[in-house]
């Protein structure tokens, strides 16, 4: 019950000892359930799509949003829209913020450089946010257009209306993490190397974060061991290159899992 040590670069963790999976209740596949609740909607987003063949650009015009939920105590919101052409996250666009309205008229045009034959492999991801000057911006909801040719061949401007799906914990764009995983059966050693993260969500009032990564060794929902990386100060793109090692006997590998959480130190 002592203070948990912070894993420094080059250090390894201690052995967790022999796991006894019989102590834990085996999960039934049926218990997972395949039913999904109907996705709640929170307004509509209106935009147009057109492909510029000469310049190889996907032209997206965000026109307006209707019936957004009130996020402020005044009964309104300060909405703006952020968009990616997935899977590329390096290039993103963002509309202006519209103050105190639930029916913002954006009327802004954006251009994504992309070859026409690549459009079938791309998705448009719109995230609708409520701007807050003094804290984190609240995500209102999202629209994902899986098929860009859903309405036309894009040779001329096509108008699209889509329901905005209310934000859930899973849907909020929190960034990405890169790691590697290696298991040596002869040594019974699992090595997870946390390489880096990018585009993390800002958690501080300064618009940045102090991120670290927590890795937990799990067996049927129970945490057996946990380890942490060092904390990187004031960044949304931390680089770690730190190895976290768990000793796991080969006969127990299929009984365990790893939970990886990115945390903001405060």
N, C-alpha and C positions, 0 to 999 in steps of 0.2 A: 504493500500500500504506500510505498515511497513515491517521491517525485519522479515522474517519467523522464528519462534522459533524452536529450535531443541527439539524433544521429548526425555525426559530422562526416564530411567526405572521407571516404576510405575506411570508415569503420564498418563493422559487421554486427549483426544482432546476435543474441545468445539463442541457444536451442530452445524450442518450445517443449521439448520432450515428446514422448510417444502419445499420439492422439488416439483417443478411444471413441470411435464413432458410435459404438453401441450405447454410449451414454446419451446420445442425442437422438431425438425422434426422427426417423427417416421421413423425408417429404414425399408426399404423393403427387404424382403428375396431375392428377385430377383436382388437387386442391388449388392449383394455380388458377384454374378457370380461364376460359377463353372469352368470356363475355366482357364487352366494353360498354360503358355507359355512353349514351348519346353525348356528343361534344356540345358544350354550351356555347352559344354565340353571343356576341356583344356588339352588334352593329354591322354595318356593311362598308366595304371599300370599293370605290369606283376608279378604274384606271384603264388606259388604252395601251395596246401593243402594236408595234409595227417594226418590220425589218428593213434596214437601209442596206440594200445589196451593194451599192457603189462603195460605201465606206465600211462595210461589214460591221454594222452596229445594230444592236437591239435597242430600240427607242421605247422607253417606258414613260408614260405620262400619268402621274398620280393626280386625279381630278378632285375627289372629295371623299369624305367619310360621313356616314349617317348614323345617328342614334347611338353614339358612344356612351359608355357608362360614366357617371360622375365619380371622379377620384378625389376631388377636393371638398373640403367642408362647406364651401360656398355652393355646392351643387353643380359644379362644372368641372372641366378638365382643361389642361393646356397641352393638346395633342400634337405629336409629330410622328412621322413614319420613317423607319430605317429599312433599307433593302439590300439584299445580296442576290447575286446570280450564282446559286450553289452549283457545284461544290466549292467554287472559289470564294474565299472569305477575305482575301486581301483587298479587294475592291468593293467598297460599300458606299452607298449614297444615303443622304438624309435630307428630309424636307425642313422647311422653317417651322418653328413652333408657332402655333396659333393659340392665342390666349383666350381663356374663359369661353369655351364653346364645346358643344357636343356634336356639332355638325360642321367640321372645318372644311373650308374650300381651299385646297392646296394649289392646284393648277400649276404644277411644276414638272418639267421634263428632264429625264436622265438618259444617258447613253452608255450601254455596256459593249465594249469591243468583244466580239465573238464571231467565229466563222459560222456560216449558215448550217453546214453539216454537223456542227456541234450542238445545235439548239435542242435536238432530241435528247441529249444527255444532260441538259441543264434544268434547274428548277428555280423559279422566282420565289424568294422568301421575303415577305413584308412583315415587319414588326411594328405595331402601333404602341407608342409610349405616351405617358403623361409626364410632362416636364415638371421638375421640382427644383427650385433654386437652392434649397438648403439641405436636401438629402438625395438619396438614390432616386432615379427616375423609375416610376412604376410601369411595368409592361402591362398594357391593357389586353392585347391579344395579337394574333398572327394570322396571316393568310399565306398558304403555300400553294403555288400553281405548279403541279407536277408535270403537266403536259402543256408546253408553250403553244402547241398547235391545236389546243382544245377548241378554240373559236374560229380560227381561219388559218390560211397558209402564211399570214402576216405580210403578204405583199401589199396590202393596204391597211390603214389603221382600223383595228378591231377594238370595240368597247367591251369591257368585262366588269361584271358586278360579282363580288364574292362576299360570303358571310365571313365576318371576323371571328375566329375561334378564341374564346376566352383563354387567357394565359394560365398555365398550370406550372407547378414547380419543374416538371419535366420539360416543358416547352420553352422556357425562358433561355435565351441564348447566353450561356455563361462562359463561352470560350472553349478552348481545346487543350488537351494534355497529350504529350508524347512520352511514351515509356517503352522499355523493352522487357521481355520476360524470358528467363532461361531456367531449365531444371536439369540438374545432374543426378540421375538415378543412383549412380555408384556412391555419391557422397550424400544423397538425400538432401540436396540443397537447392532451394528455390531463390533465384536472384531477380529482383525487380529493380531495374534502373530507371529512376525518374529523370528524364532528360530535360524537358522544358514545358512551359505552358505559353499560350499566346491568346491575345484578345480577351483577357479575363474581365469580368464585370467589376467596375469601380465600386468599392465598398466604403471608401472614406470621403469626407466632405471635400477633400482636395482633388477628387476625381481619379484617385489612384487606389492601390491596395498594398498590403504587406503579406503576400501569399506564402504559404507553406503547404506541403502535401502530407497527408496522414494516410498510412496504409495499414489496414487491419486484416489479420488472418482469421477467417470465419469458418465455422463448422455448423451447418444446419441452423443458421441464424444467430449463433452465439460467437462472440468475439473472444478468441484465444490469446492473441497477442496484437499489439499495435506499435508502430514505429513512425517517426516523423522525420522529414527533411529539415534543413535549416530554413530560416525565414529570410525572404528577399524583400528588402525595404523599398517602398515607394515605386512599384512597377506593376504593370499589367501583362508583362511579357518576361517572366522570370526564367532564368536558366539555372538548372540544378546540377545535372550530371552526377547524381548521388545514388549509390547502390544500397538497397535494403535487402537483407538476406534472412530467410526463414529456413530452419532445418525441419524437413518434413520427410518421414520415412516413405519409401516408394509405395508401400501397400496402403498408405493413407492419402495419397495425392488426389484420388477421385472423390474424397470425402470433404475436401476443403475448397474454399474460394478466397479471393482477395477483394477487399473493398478499398477503393482508392478515392479519397476525398480531398478537394482543394479548399483550403481554409484561409480566412483573412485574420492575421494576428492583430489583436487589439489589447 
